[in-house]
Amino acid sequence: MHKMKKCKKCDAEFVTESQLRIHFGLSHKDKVLMELKPTAIKPVVNIWSGETVTWDPFVIPKRKVKSGSTCMNCKRPAFIIDNGRPICYGYWATWGCYYSKQMIDDDRKWYRQPCRNRNNYIAKPLSNKEKSKLIKQVALMERSCWISMFWTPLEELEKWHDDKLRIEYRMLERVESSQC
């Protein structure tokens, strides 16, 4: 928050230095100022839920999956909260809710076997070098396509599944090609 300036003579408040200079040039001969503290968030009642909101609406809190959370799509145990909604591992890894973490890991471990759970994708896992290279490419492409508010942090990209990184890379390639 900006520090507000307040005139002791007329109780006028100013955000910028130029507003302050204009005020003193027109109204007062001397500069008598005091600093104001940023105002605290006042409790507000949410009209839809009826709960009292006492937090800053512009701060996004970190959310964790509770032990009894279920996926919003398939009602199986949730793995992660994505945009405020609990989802399972298969949905998060972009495979779909049908696939469990064990099924995905088995397919990636035994990617040469013909009896995989899912056969219509490249099952070979990325090496550490390939994964770090793909993360850097995705980060660079995001910075060229999106505004900074929508960039995915590098720590989050490092947690992503290989398939999710590949899909994000292909999607960003399409976005870049359509913008040119």
Buried (B, 14 or more C-beta within 10 A) or exposed (E): EEEBBBBEEEEBEBEEEEEBEEBBEEEBEEEEEEEEEEEEEEEEEEEEEEEEEEEEEEEEEEEEBEEEBBBBBBEBBBBBBEEEBBBBBBBBBBBEBBBBBEBBEBBBEEEEEEEBBBEEBEBEBBEEEEBEEBBEBBBEBBEEBEEEEEBBEEEEBEEBBBBBBBBBBEEBEEBEEEEE
